[in-house]
Amino acid sequence: MTPTPSERPAGATEIHLAHTAELDTATLKAARILLYDVFDDMTAEDWEHSLGGLHALVHEGGELIGHAAVVQRRLLHNGRALRCGYVEGVGVRADRRGQGHGAAMMDALEQVIHNAYDLGALGAADEAATFYAARGWQLWRGPSSALTPDGIQRTPEEDGALHVLATSAPLDLEGELTCDWREGDVW
């Protein structure tokens, strides 16, 4: 649950948390434009991966300056199918970075993950790894794979870039982690 205005410290970033179905076309368009500005390698599939779950949005002066989403996925680990809150599309407009907006969005999404999922997971670029580690996300040290239409296939290009947030599921960070199939980048 997002803190009420009376529970927020003065000057704290206000987060709007909403499901994709609750967002109007203009907000979704603004989020997509923001993410394309933040990431030079953003694809249509990457945007699609951010939809269908909860979005944490930061507005300033009526303009969207930050976006992050958590969507449900299934990950296989130690013989179990785990309900995962997978974080996607985390970005803050370049001129608003370093002001706590990313942390505020992650606070909201991590609360959702802790209360609704067996674990959290995300893929992070090297420059973001320190940010997530400071928040309690752990680097997955074991091999990664994807459950593809042709069976389980290794995804070695993702090894060393996946991070998990432990909630209720016991995790062996050296074990294999397999994600469900999706178009585009599977992780």
C-alpha positions, -999 to +999 in steps of 0.1 A: +000+000+000+013+034-009+017+057+022-011+083+026-001+120+023+000+123+061+024+093+064+049+106+038+079+127+050+078+163+038+093+166+003+090+129-004+082+117-039+046+109-044+040+076-062+009+067-081+004+029-081-020+016-107-027-015-128-023-012-166-061-015-170-065+016-148-042+038-169-055+060-197-041+060-232-022+093-226-005+080-195+006+048-212+019+068-242+038+091-218+053+061-200+064+045-233+080+077-246+098+081-212+112+046-214+123+050-250+141+082-239+158+065-210+169+033-228+186+036-262+179-001-269+142-002-259+121-023-282+084-029-287+087-062-269+104-045-239+074-021-236+050-050-239+068-067-210+060-037-188+022-041-193-003-062-174+008-056-139+012-027-115+029+006-125+046+030-101+045+064-116+061+097-106+046+130-119+061+164-114+041+194-125+016+171-143+044+155-164+055+119-160+091+118-149+094+082-136+080+048-144+085+012-130+063-019-133+060-052-117+044-081-136+036-116-127+058-144-142+066-180-134+102-190-126+113-225-121+138-232-093+146-263-073+118-283-088+091-256-080+072-232-101+074-199-082+051-169-086+074-141-093+070-103-092+092-094-121+103-057-123+103-041-157+107-006-172+124+012-144+134+046-156+136+083-145+139+112-168+176+122-171+172+156-155+154+142-125+177+114-116+195+113-082+165+128-064+151+096-049+124+090-075+138+055-085+140+045-048+105+057-042+091+037-071+110+006-060+097+010-024+062+007-037+069-022-060+090-041-033+060-038-010+038-055-036+064-082-042+068-089-005+030-092+000+020-110-032+049-131-046+072-160-038+102-138-049+110-108-069+134-108-099+148-084-125+175-080-150+198-051-144+225-034-164+259-031-146+254+005-138+222-003-119+235-033-100+247-012-070+214+005-067+195-028-065+221-045-042+218-016-017+180-023-016+186-060-007+184-075-042+208-104-046+228-113-076+218-146-090+251-166-093+237-198-108+229-206-145+199-191-161+176-207-186+142-201-204+114-225-209+110-221-247+086-237-271+115-261-278+121-269-242+145-255-216+174-236-232+203-219-214+205-181-215+242-176-206+241-140-218+219-132-188+242-149-162+256-122-139+228-097-147+198-112-129+189-101-094+163-116-070+145-103-039+138-131-015+104-132+001+088-166+010+105-191-013+138-207-003+164-198-029+198-214-038+215-185-055+240-210-071+212-231-085+195-229-119+168-204-125+144-208-154+120-182-166+087-186-185+086-179-223+078-145-239+087-128-271+117-106-273+142-107-244+131-136-223+146-121-191 
